[in-house]
Structure formats: C-alpha cells, structure tokens
C-alpha cells in the first residue's frame, strides 16, 4: 500500500460518523436570536393578542423564549 492510499484511508476514518451514533443524534449548534428577530416576533404576538398596550415585556419574553427554543413552563400549567 502506497503513502497516498494510507493518507486517503486515514482521512476517511477521521470524517466518518461513529457507527453507534445515529445521524439524527448528531448535536446541532444553536444560535441566539437577534434583537431584531425578537422585536418582530414580539410585535406579531402583540398583534395576535389584540394589540392591547401594557404587555410589552410579556410579549418580548414570549418571543425570546419561542425563538431560542426554550420551553415555557407556565404554558404547561394553563
């Protein structure tokens, strides 16, 4: 076996997914939502709830939670 084929074989081993790891289990890096994304989602929530004033923080936190993928424990108890 030549040096070229050994290198190719080693490269293939480094890049493969371990057989005991299902491809759906590969971890995904999540990013935080931007302020702009939160702002737009909070406004959508505001409109969907009748555009009533005085709930801006509630809408902001709900939007932030939705976009970051966090579970809202209060939604389960309602």
PDB file of N, CA, C and O in Angstrom, chain B, residues numbered from 101:
ATOM      1  N   UNK B 101       0.863  -1.185   0.000  1.00  0.00           N
ATOM      2  CA  UNK B 101       0.000   0.000   0.000  1.00  0.00           C
ATOM      3  C   UNK B 101       0.897   1.231   0.000  1.00  0.00           C
ATOM      4  O   UNK B 101       1.830   1.320   0.798  1.00  0.00           O
ATOM      5  N   UNK B 102       0.622   2.175  -0.885  1.00  0.00           N
ATOM      6  CA  UNK B 102       1.449   3.360  -1.003  1.00  0.00           C
ATOM      7  C   UNK B 102       1.079   4.406   0.027  1.00  0.00           C
ATOM      8  O   UNK B 102       0.061   4.288   0.709  1.00  0.00           O
ATOM      9  N   UNK B 103       1.909   5.428   0.138  1.00  0.00           N
ATOM     10  CA  UNK B 103       1.680   6.508   1.112  1.00  0.00           C
ATOM     11  C   UNK B 103       0.398   7.266   0.809  1.00  0.00           C
ATOM     12  O   UNK B 103      -0.280   7.727   1.728  1.00  0.00           O
ATOM     13  N   UNK B 104       0.058   7.402  -0.467  1.00  0.00           N
ATOM     14  CA  UNK B 104      -1.143   8.134  -0.861  1.00  0.00           C
ATOM     15  C   UNK B 104      -2.400   7.405  -0.398  1.00  0.00           C
ATOM     16  O   UNK B 104      -3.320   8.038   0.119  1.00  0.00           O
ATOM     17  N   UNK B 105      -2.454   6.106  -0.571  1.00  0.00           N
ATOM     18  CA  UNK B 105      -3.652   5.359  -0.182  1.00  0.00           C
ATOM     19  C   UNK B 105      -3.793   5.271   1.336  1.00  0.00           C
ATOM     20  O   UNK B 105      -4.914   5.227   1.843  1.00  0.00           O
ATOM     21  N   UNK B 106      -2.673   5.243   2.076  1.00  0.00           N
ATOM     22  CA  UNK B 106      -2.745   5.257   3.536  1.00  0.00           C
ATOM     23  C   UNK B 106      -3.333   6.576   4.022  1.00  0.00           C
ATOM     24  O   UNK B 106      -4.170   6.586   4.925  1.00  0.00           O
ATOM     25  N   UNK B 107      -2.899   7.695   3.428  1.00  0.00           N
ATOM     26  CA  UNK B 107      -3.408   9.008   3.815  1.00  0.00           C
ATOM     27  C   UNK B 107      -4.899   9.108   3.523  1.00  0.00           C
ATOM     28  O   UNK B 107      -5.659   9.606   4.354  1.00  0.00           O
ATOM     29  N   UNK B 108      -5.323   8.644   2.364  1.00  0.00           N
ATOM     30  CA  UNK B 108      -6.741   8.680   1.995  1.00  0.00           C
ATOM     31  C   UNK B 108      -7.563   7.826   2.955  1.00  0.00           C
ATOM     32  O   UNK B 108      -8.664   8.212   3.347  1.00  0.00           O
ATOM     33  N   UNK B 109      -7.038   6.686   3.326  1.00  0.00           N
ATOM     34  CA  UNK B 109      -7.729   5.798   4.257  1.00  0.00           C
ATOM     35  C   UNK B 109      -7.863   6.451   5.631  1.00  0.00           C
ATOM     36  O   UNK B 109      -8.921   6.374   6.254  1.00  0.00           O
ATOM     37  N   UNK B 110      -6.794   7.095   6.105  1.00  0.00           N
ATOM     38  CA  UNK B 110      -6.832   7.783   7.399  1.00  0.00           C
ATOM     39  C   UNK B 110      -7.799   8.955   7.382  1.00  0.00           C
ATOM     40  O   UNK B 110      -8.516   9.178   8.358  1.00  0.00           O
ATOM     41  N   UNK B 111      -7.829   9.714   6.281  1.00  0.00           N
ATOM     42  CA  UNK B 111      -8.754  10.842   6.157  1.00  0.00           C
ATOM     43  C   UNK B 111     -10.202  10.365   6.199  1.00  0.00           C
ATOM     44  O   UNK B 111     -11.046  11.006   6.825  1.00  0.00           O
ATOM     45  N   UNK B 112     -10.494   9.258   5.548  1.00  0.00           N
ATOM     46  CA  UNK B 112     -11.852   8.718   5.537  1.00  0.00           C
ATOM     47  C   UNK B 112     -12.275   8.295   6.941  1.00  0.00           C
ATOM     48  O   UNK B 112     -13.433   8.482   7.315  1.00  0.00           O
ATOM     49  N   UNK B 113     -11.370   7.738   7.713  1.00  0.00           N
ATOM     50  CA  UNK B 113     -11.683   7.319   9.085  1.00  0.00           C
ATOM     51  C   UNK B 113     -11.984   8.514   9.979  1.00  0.00           C
ATOM     52  O   UNK B 113     -12.863   8.441  10.838  1.00  0.00           O
ATOM     53  N   UNK B 114     -11.259   9.615   9.783  1.00  0.00           N
ATOM     54  CA  UNK B 114     -11.457  10.813  10.606  1.00  0.00           C
ATOM     55  C   UNK B 114     -12.813  11.455  10.349  1.00  0.00           C
ATOM     56  O   UNK B 114     -13.415  12.003  11.272  1.00  0.00           O
ATOM     57  N   UNK B 115     -13.300  11.399   9.127  1.00  0.00           N
ATOM     58  CA  UNK B 115     -14.502  12.116   8.739  1.00  0.00           C
ATOM     59  C   UNK B 115     -15.794  11.316   8.862  1.00  0.00           C
ATOM     60  O   UNK B 115     -16.870  11.868   8.632  1.00  0.00           O
ATOM     61  N   UNK B 116     -15.725  10.052   9.212  1.00  0.00           N
ATOM     62  CA  UNK B 116     -16.953   9.270   9.276  1.00  0.00           C
ATOM     63  C   UNK B 116     -17.620   9.411  10.644  1.00  0.00           C
ATOM     64  O   UNK B 116     -16.966   9.689  11.649  1.00  0.00           O
ATOM     65  N   UNK B 117     -18.926   9.213  10.654  1.00  0.00           N
ATOM     66  CA  UNK B 117     -19.705   9.255  11.887  1.00  0.00           C
ATOM     67  C   UNK B 117     -19.585   7.890  12.539  1.00  0.00           C
ATOM     68  O   UNK B 117     -19.716   6.876  11.853  1.00  0.00           O
ATOM     69  N   UNK B 118     -19.339   7.828  13.850  1.00  0.00           N
ATOM     70  CA  UNK B 118     -19.248   6.524  14.516  1.00  0.00           C
ATOM     71  C   UNK B 118     -20.512   5.707  14.280  1.00  0.00           C
ATOM     72  O   UNK B 118     -21.613   6.257  14.255  1.00  0.00           O
ATOM     73  N   UNK B 119     -20.358   4.387  14.105  1.00  0.00           N
ATOM     74  CA  UNK B 119     -21.497   3.535  13.777  1.00  0.00           C
ATOM     75  C   UNK B 119     -22.542   3.485  14.880  1.00  0.00           C
ATOM     76  O   UNK B 119     -23.708   3.207  14.599  1.00  0.00           O
ATOM     77  N   UNK B 120     -22.158   3.747  16.136  1.00  0.00           N
ATOM     78  CA  UNK B 120     -23.122   3.712  17.229  1.00  0.00           C
ATOM     79  C   UNK B 120     -23.904   5.021  17.352  1.00  0.00           C
ATOM     80  O   UNK B 120     -24.774   5.136  18.215  1.00  0.00           O
ATOM     81  N   UNK B 121     -23.608   6.011  16.500  1.00  0.00           N
ATOM     82  CA  UNK B 121     -24.283   7.303  16.559  1.00  0.00           C
ATOM     83  C   UNK B 121     -25.189   7.434  15.349  1.00  0.00           C
ATOM     84  O   UNK B 121     -24.715   7.485  14.214  1.00  0.00           O
ATOM     85  N   UNK B 122     -26.479   7.487  15.586  1.00  0.00           N
ATOM     86  CA  UNK B 122     -27.443   7.685  14.512  1.00  0.00           C
ATOM     87  C   UNK B 122     -27.264   9.082  13.955  1.00  0.00           C
ATOM     88  O   UNK B 122     -26.961  10.010  14.705  1.00  0.00           O
ATOM     89  N   UNK B 123     -27.444   9.249  12.666  1.00  0.00           N
ATOM     90  CA  UNK B 123     -27.233  10.563  12.052  1.00  0.00           C
ATOM     91  C   UNK B 123     -28.172  11.617  12.618  1.00  0.00           C
ATOM     92  O   UNK B 123     -27.856  12.805  12.553  1.00  0.00           O
ATOM     93  N   UNK B 124     -29.322  11.219  13.174  1.00  0.00           N
ATOM     94  CA  UNK B 124     -30.247  12.179  13.773  1.00  0.00           C
ATOM     95  C   UNK B 124     -29.783  12.640  15.151  1.00  0.00           C
ATOM     96  O   UNK B 124     -30.313  13.615  15.685  1.00  0.00           O
ATOM     97  N   UNK B 125     -28.812  11.961  15.727  1.00  0.00           N
ATOM     98  CA  UNK B 125     -28.332  12.288  17.060  1.00  0.00           C
ATOM     99  C   UNK B 125     -27.120  13.213  17.044  1.00  0.00           C
ATOM    100  O   UNK B 125     -26.596  13.558  18.103  1.00  0.00           O
ATOM    101  N   UNK B 126     -26.677  13.612  15.884  1.00  0.00           N
ATOM    102  CA  UNK B 126     -25.523  14.495  15.787  1.00  0.00           C
ATOM    103  C   UNK B 126     -25.915  15.843  16.370  1.00  0.00           C
ATOM    104  O   UNK B 126     -26.904  16.434  15.937  1.00  0.00           O
ATOM    105  N   UNK B 127     -25.156  16.346  17.350  1.00  0.00           N
ATOM    106  CA  UNK B 127     -25.516  17.607  18.001  1.00  0.00           C
ATOM    107  C   UNK B 127     -25.520  18.773  17.020  1.00  0.00           C
ATOM    108  O   UNK B 127     -24.702  18.842  16.104  1.00  0.00           O
ATOM    109  N   UNK B 128     -26.453  19.679  17.234  1.00  0.00           N
ATOM    110  CA  UNK B 128     -26.589  20.861  16.399  1.00  0.00           C
ATOM    111  C   UNK B 128     -26.254  22.074  17.250  1.00  0.00           C
ATOM    112  O   UNK B 128     -26.709  22.187  18.388  1.00  0.00           O
ATOM    113  N   UNK B 129     -25.468  22.967  16.704  1.00  0.00           N
ATOM    114  CA  UNK B 129     -25.119  24.187  17.417  1.00  0.00           C
ATOM    115  C   UNK B 129     -26.243  25.193  17.229  1.00  0.00           C
ATOM    116  O   UNK B 129     -26.582  25.546  16.099  1.00  0.00           O
ATOM    117  N   UNK B 130     -26.818  25.653  18.324  1.00  0.00           N
ATOM    118  CA  UNK B 130     -27.901  26.619  18.261  1.00  0.00           C
ATOM    119  C   UNK B 130     -27.335  28.013  18.444  1.00  0.00           C
ATOM    120  O   UNK B 130     -26.358  28.213  19.166  1.00  0.00           O
ATOM    121  N   UNK B 131     -27.958  28.972  17.784  1.00  0.00           N
ATOM    122  CA  UNK B 131     -27.534  30.357  17.954  1.00  0.00           C
ATOM    123  C   UNK B 131     -28.645  31.109  18.659  1.00  0.00           C
ATOM    124  O   UNK B 131     -29.810  30.719  18.596  1.00  0.00           O
ATOM    125  N   UNK B 132     -28.289  32.160  19.313  1.00  0.00           N
ATOM    126  CA  UNK B 132     -29.266  33.001  19.990  1.00  0.00           C
ATOM    127  C   UNK B 132     -29.963  33.881  18.962  1.00  0.00           C
ATOM    128  O   UNK B 132     -29.346  34.318  17.991  1.00  0.00           O
ATOM    129  N   UNK B 133     -31.263  34.142  19.178  1.00  0.00           N
ATOM    130  CA  UNK B 133     -31.952  35.036  18.243  1.00  0.00           C
ATOM    131  C   UNK B 133     -31.427  36.459  18.378  1.00  0.00           C
ATOM    132  O   UNK B 133     -30.996  36.866  19.456  1.00  0.00           O
ATOM    133  N   UNK B 134     -31.463  37.203  17.303  1.00  0.00           N
ATOM    134  CA  UNK B 134     -31.025  38.594  17.343  1.00  0.00           C
ATOM    135  C   UNK B 134     -32.129  39.460  17.944  1.00  0.00           C
ATOM    136  O   UNK B 134     -33.286  39.045  18.012  1.00  0.00           O
ATOM    137  N   UNK B 135     -31.769  40.643  18.371  1.00  0.00           N
ATOM    138  CA  UNK B 135     -32.747  41.583  18.924  1.00  0.00           C
ATOM    139  C   UNK B 135     -33.796  41.911  17.872  1.00  0.00           C
ATOM    140  O   UNK B 135     -34.979  42.044  18.189  1.00  0.00           O
ATOM    141  N   UNK B 136     -33.371  42.039  16.636  1.00  0.00           N
ATOM    142  CA  UNK B 136     -34.300  42.342  15.542  1.00  0.00           C
ATOM    143  C   UNK B 136     -35.327  41.217  15.375  1.00  0.00           C
ATOM    144  O   UNK B 136     -36.515  41.485  15.191  1.00  0.00           O
ATOM    145  N   UNK B 137     -34.879  39.968  15.439  1.00  0.00           N
ATOM    146  CA  UNK B 137     -35.796  38.825  15.326  1.00  0.00           C
ATOM    147  C   UNK B 137     -36.793  38.807  16.480  1.00  0.00           C
ATOM    148  O   UNK B 137     -37.983  38.562  16.281  1.00  0.00           O
ATOM    149  N   UNK B 138     -36.299  39.067  17.684  1.00  0.00           N
ATOM    150  CA  UNK B 138     -37.171  39.098  18.858  1.00  0.00           C
ATOM    151  C   UNK B 138     -38.182  40.232  18.727  1.00  0.00           C
ATOM    152  O   UNK B 138     -39.362  40.058  19.031  1.00  0.00           O
ATOM    153  N   UNK B 139     -37.720  41.382  18.277  1.00  0.00           N
ATOM    154  CA  UNK B 139     -38.588  42.553  18.116  1.00  0.00           C
ATOM    155  C   UNK B 139     -39.755  42.243  17.168  1.00  0.00           C
ATOM    156  O   UNK B 139     -40.908  42.532  17.487  1.00  0.00           O
ATOM    157  N   UNK B 140     -39.454  41.657  16.010  1.00  0.00           N
ATOM    158  CA  UNK B 140     -40.504  41.331  15.041  1.00  0.00           C
ATOM    159  C   UNK B 140     -41.471  40.286  15.594  1.00  0.00           C
ATOM    160  O   UNK B 140     -42.683  40.398  15.408  1.00  0.00           O
ATOM    161  N   UNK B 141     -40.938  39.279  16.268  1.00  0.00           N
ATOM    162  CA  UNK B 141     -41.817  38.231  16.814  1.00  0.00           C
ATOM    163  C   UNK B 141     -42.680  38.799  17.932  1.00  0.00           C
ATOM    164  O   UNK B 141     -43.863  38.470  18.016  1.00  0.00           O
ATOM    165  N   UNK B 142     -42.122  39.639  18.788  1.00  0.00           N
ATOM    166  CA  UNK B 142     -42.890  40.258  19.870  1.00  0.00           C
ATOM    167  C   UNK B 142     -44.014  41.116  19.298  1.00  0.00           C
ATOM    168  O   UNK B 142     -45.114  41.143  19.851  1.00  0.00           O
ATOM    169  N   UNK B 143     -43.751  41.805  18.214  1.00  0.00           N
ATOM    170  CA  UNK B 143     -44.787  42.619  17.573  1.00  0.00           C
ATOM    171  C   UNK B 143     -45.888  41.727  16.997  1.00  0.00           C
ATOM    172  O   UNK B 143     -47.068  42.065  17.091  1.00  0.00           O
ATOM    173  N   UNK B 144     -45.516  40.600  16.409  1.00  0.00           N
ATOM    174  CA  UNK B 144     -46.510  39.649  15.906  1.00  0.00           C
ATOM    175  C   UNK B 144     -47.391  39.133  17.042  1.00  0.00           C
ATOM    176  O   UNK B 144     -48.606  39.003  16.894  1.00  0.00           O
ATOM    177  N   UNK B 145     -46.762  38.844  18.166  1.00  0.00           N
ATOM    178  CA  UNK B 145     -47.514  38.369  19.337  1.00  0.00           C
ATOM    179  C   UNK B 145     -48.456  39.463  19.819  1.00  0.00           C
ATOM    180  O   UNK B 145     -49.620  39.196  20.120  1.00  0.00           O
ATOM    181  N   UNK B 146     -47.965  40.679  19.894  1.00  0.00           N
ATOM    182  CA  UNK B 146     -48.772  41.844  20.282  1.00  0.00           C
ATOM    183  C   UNK B 146     -50.012  41.957  19.399  1.00  0.00           C
ATOM    184  O   UNK B 146     -51.122  42.132  19.901  1.00  0.00           O
ATOM    185  N   UNK B 147     -49.823  41.859  18.086  1.00  0.00           N
ATOM    186  CA  UNK B 147     -50.952  41.951  17.164  1.00  0.00           C
ATOM    187  C   UNK B 147     -51.915  40.781  17.326  1.00  0.00           C
ATOM    188  O   UNK B 147     -53.133  40.959  17.289  1.00  0.00           O
ATOM    189  N   UNK B 148     -51.363  39.583  17.505  1.00  0.00           N
ATOM    190  CA  UNK B 148     -52.209  38.393  17.613  1.00  0.00           C
ATOM    191  C   UNK B 148     -53.035  38.370  18.896  1.00  0.00           C
ATOM    192  O   UNK B 148     -54.039  37.663  18.977  1.00  0.00           O
ATOM    193  N   UNK B 149     -52.617  39.133  19.887  1.00  0.00           N
ATOM    194  CA  UNK B 149     -53.346  39.183  21.163  1.00  0.00           C
ATOM    195  C   UNK B 149     -54.195  40.451  21.283  1.00  0.00           C
ATOM    196  O   UNK B 149     -54.515  40.896  22.385  1.00  0.00           O
ATOM    197  N   UNK B 150     -54.551  41.020  20.142  1.00  0.00           N
ATOM    198  CA  UNK B 150     -55.473  42.142  20.153  1.00  0.00           C
ATOM    199  C   UNK B 150     -54.848  43.511  20.238  1.00  0.00           C
ATOM    200  O   UNK B 150     -55.567  44.492  20.427  1.00  0.00           O
ATOM    201  N   UNK B 151     -53.559  43.621  20.109  1.00  0.00           N
ATOM    202  CA  UNK B 151     -52.843  44.898  20.132  1.00  0.00           C
ATOM    203  C   UNK B 151     -53.181  45.737  21.363  1.00  0.00           C
ATOM    204  O   UNK B 151     -53.354  46.952  21.271  1.00  0.00           O
ATOM    205  N   UNK B 152     -53.271  45.077  22.511  1.00  0.00           N
ATOM    206  CA  UNK B 152     -53.526  45.811  23.753  1.00  0.00           C
ATOM    207  C   UNK B 152     -52.209  46.222  24.382  1.00  0.00           C
ATOM    208  O   UNK B 152     -51.268  45.433  24.468  1.00  0.00           O
ATOM    209  N   UNK B 153     -52.158  47.471  24.820  1.00  0.00           N
ATOM    210  CA  UNK B 153     -50.941  48.001  25.433  1.00  0.00           C
ATOM    211  C   UNK B 153     -50.743  47.441  26.843  1.00  0.00           C
ATOM    212  O   UNK B 153     -51.669  46.928  27.471  1.00  0.00           O
ATOM    213  N   UNK B 154     -49.502  47.560  27.312  1.00  0.00           N
ATOM    214  CA  UNK B 154     -49.182  47.180  28.679  1.00  0.00           C
ATOM    215  C   UNK B 154     -48.628  45.785  28.861  1.00  0.00           C
ATOM    216  O   UNK B 154     -48.389  45.357  29.990  1.00  0.00           O
ATOM    217  N   UNK B 155     -48.419  45.064  27.762  1.00  0.00           N
ATOM    218  CA  UNK B 155     -47.904  43.688  27.854  1.00  0.00           C
ATOM    219  C   UNK B 155     -46.602  43.526  27.069  1.00  0.00           C
ATOM    220  O   UNK B 155     -46.246  42.424  26.652  1.00  0.00           O
ATOM    221  N   UNK B 156     -45.904  44.639  26.877  1.00  0.00           N
ATOM    222  CA  UNK B 156     -44.704  44.608  26.043  1.00  0.00           C
ATOM    223  C   UNK B 156     -43.636  43.662  26.569  1.00  0.00           C
ATOM    224  O   UNK B 156     -43.029  42.929  25.788  1.00  0.00           O
ATOM    225  N   UNK B 157     -43.394  43.662  27.864  1.00  0.00           N
ATOM    226  CA  UNK B 157     -42.377  42.772  28.427  1.00  0.00           C
ATOM    227  C   UNK B 157     -42.803  41.314  28.283  1.00  0.00           C
ATOM    228  O   UNK B 157     -41.992  40.455  27.935  1.00  0.00           O
ATOM    229  N   UNK B 158     -44.063  41.044  28.548  1.00  0.00           N
ATOM    230  CA  UNK B 158     -44.594  39.685  28.401  1.00  0.00           C
ATOM    231  C   UNK B 158     -44.427  39.193  26.963  1.00  0.00           C
ATOM    232  O   UNK B 158     -44.007  38.059  26.735  1.00  0.00           O
ATOM    233  N   UNK B 159     -44.757  40.054  25.992  1.00  0.00           N
ATOM    234  CA  UNK B 159     -44.623  39.680  24.586  1.00  0.00           C
ATOM    235  C   UNK B 159     -43.159  39.489  24.199  1.00  0.00           C
ATOM    236  O   UNK B 159     -42.825  38.575  23.445  1.00  0.00           O
ATOM    237  N   UNK B 160     -42.295  40.348  24.714  1.00  0.00           N
ATOM    238  CA  UNK B 160     -40.860  40.240  24.429  1.00  0.00           C
ATOM    239  C   UNK B 160     -40.308  38.908  24.957  1.00  0.00           C
ATOM    240  O   UNK B 160     -39.601  38.193  24.247  1.00  0.00           O
ATOM    241  N   UNK B 161     -40.641  38.591  26.203  1.00  0.00           N
ATOM    242  CA  UNK B 161     -40.138  37.355  26.806  1.00  0.00           C
ATOM    243  C   UNK B 161     -40.689  36.117  26.110  1.00  0.00           C
ATOM    244  O   UNK B 161     -39.983  35.122  25.948  1.00  0.00           O
ATOM    245  N   UNK B 162     -41.942  36.182  25.704  1.00  0.00           N
ATOM    246  CA  UNK B 162     -42.539  35.067  24.966  1.00  0.00           C
ATOM    247  C   UNK B 162     -41.832  34.879  23.618  1.00  0.00           C
ATOM    248  O   UNK B 162     -41.517  33.755  23.228  1.00  0.00           O
ATOM    249  N   UNK B 163     -41.590  35.971  22.924  1.00  0.00           N
ATOM    250  CA  UNK B 163     -40.889  35.909  21.635  1.00  0.00           C
ATOM    251  C   UNK B 163     -39.479  35.364  21.810  1.00  0.00           C
ATOM    252  O   UNK B 163     -39.034  34.510  21.043  1.00  0.00           O
ATOM    253  N   UNK B 164     -38.789  35.859  22.812  1.00  0.00           N
ATOM    254  CA  UNK B 164     -37.419  35.408  23.075  1.00  0.00           C
ATOM    255  C   UNK B 164     -37.394  33.912  23.382  1.00  0.00           C
ATOM    256  O   UNK B 164     -36.527  33.185  22.897  1.00  0.00           O
ATOM    257  N   UNK B 165     -38.342  33.467  24.181  1.00  0.00           N
ATOM    258  CA  UNK B 165     -38.435  32.065  24.548  1.00  0.00           C
ATOM    259  C   UNK B 165     -38.718  31.190  23.326  1.00  0.00           C
ATOM    260  O   UNK B 165     -38.078  30.156  23.136  1.00  0.00           O
ATOM    261  N   UNK B 166     -39.671  31.605  22.505  1.00  0.00           N
ATOM    262  CA  UNK B 166     -40.002  30.854  21.294  1.00  0.00           C
ATOM    263  C   UNK B 166     -38.804  30.736  20.362  1.00  0.00           C
ATOM    264  O   UNK B 166     -38.489  29.652  19.872  1.00  0.00           O
ATOM    265  N   UNK B 167     -38.149  31.849  20.127  1.00  0.00           N
ATOM    266  CA  UNK B 167     -37.054  31.871  19.167  1.00  0.00           C
ATOM    267  C   UNK B 167     -35.807  31.143  19.660  1.00  0.00           C
ATOM    268  O   UNK B 167     -35.032  30.624  18.857  1.00  0.00           O
ATOM    269  N   UNK B 168     -35.616  31.104  20.950  1.00  0.00           N
ATOM    270  CA  UNK B 168     -34.430  30.418  21.473  1.00  0.00           C
ATOM    271  C   UNK B 168     -34.687  28.928  21.675  1.00  0.00           C
ATOM    272  O   UNK B 168     -33.765  28.164  21.960  1.00  0.00           O
ATOM    273  N   UNK B 169     -35.952  28.520  21.526  1.00  0.00           N
ATOM    274  CA  UNK B 169     -36.284  27.110  21.677  1.00  0.00           C
ATOM    275  C   UNK B 169     -36.508  26.694  23.109  1.00  0.00           C
ATOM    276  O   UNK B 169     -36.641  25.503  23.388  1.00  0.00           O
ATOM    277  N   UNK B 170     -36.553  27.645  24.028  1.00  0.00           N
ATOM    278  CA  UNK B 170     -36.764  27.331  25.437  1.00  0.00           C
ATOM    279  C   UNK B 170     -38.210  26.936  25.670  1.00  0.00           C
ATOM    280  O   UNK B 170     -39.113  27.447  25.007  1.00  0.00           O
ATOM    281  N   UNK B 171     -38.426  26.045  26.592  1.00  0.00           N
ATOM    282  CA  UNK B 171     -39.774  25.629  26.965  1.00  0.00           C
ATOM    283  C   UNK B 171     -40.313  26.591  27.998  1.00  0.00           C
ATOM    284  O   UNK B 171     -39.612  26.955  28.942  1.00  0.00           O
ATOM    285  N   UNK B 172     -41.559  27.005  27.825  1.00  0.00           N
ATOM    286  CA  UNK B 172     -42.221  27.891  28.786  1.00  0.00           C
ATOM    287  C   UNK B 172     -43.017  27.021  29.747  1.00  0.00           C
ATOM    288  O   UNK B 172     -44.033  26.441  29.362  1.00  0.00           O
ATOM    289  N   UNK B 173     -42.573  26.927  30.977  1.00  0.00           N
ATOM    290  CA  UNK B 173     -43.227  26.051  31.948  1.00  0.00           C
ATOM    291  C   UNK B 173     -44.616  26.551  32.335  1.00  0.00           C
ATOM    292  O   UNK B 173     -45.448  25.754  32.770  1.00  0.00           O
ATOM    293  N   UNK B 174     -44.890  27.845  32.191  1.00  0.00           N
ATOM    294  CA  UNK B 174     -46.218  28.355  32.546  1.00  0.00           C
ATOM    295  C   UNK B 174     -47.257  27.931  31.515  1.00  0.00           C
ATOM    296  O   UNK B 174     -48.434  27.808  31.853  1.00  0.00           O
ATOM    297  N   UNK B 175     -46.852  27.705  30.265  1.00  0.00           N
ATOM    298  CA  UNK B 175     -47.786  27.289  29.239  1.00  0.00           C
ATOM    299  C   UNK B 175     -48.326  25.888  29.520  1.00  0.00           C
ATOM    300  O   UNK B 175     -49.450  25.567  29.134  1.00  0.00           O
ATOM    301  N   UNK B 176     -47.540  25.065  30.182  1.00  0.00           N
ATOM    302  CA  UNK B 176     -47.987  23.721  30.516  1.00  0.00           C
ATOM    303  C   UNK B 176     -49.027  23.705  31.623  1.00  0.00           C
ATOM    304  O   UNK B 176     -49.867  22.807  31.671  1.00  0.00           O
ATOM    305  N   UNK B 177     -48.981  24.681  32.506  1.00  0.00           N
ATOM    306  CA  UNK B 177     -49.883  24.691  33.650  1.00  0.00           C
ATOM    307  C   UNK B 177     -51.212  25.377  33.340  1.00  0.00           C
ATOM    308  O   UNK B 177     -52.157  25.275  34.122  1.00  0.00           O
ATOM    309  N   UNK B 178     -51.292  26.077  32.202  1.00  0.00           N
ATOM    310  CA  UNK B 178     -52.528  26.784  31.857  1.00  0.00           C
ATOM    311  C   UNK B 178     -53.562  25.881  31.273  1.00  0.00           C
ATOM    312  O   UNK B 178     -54.656  26.332  30.934  1.00  0.00           O
TER     313      UNK B 178
END
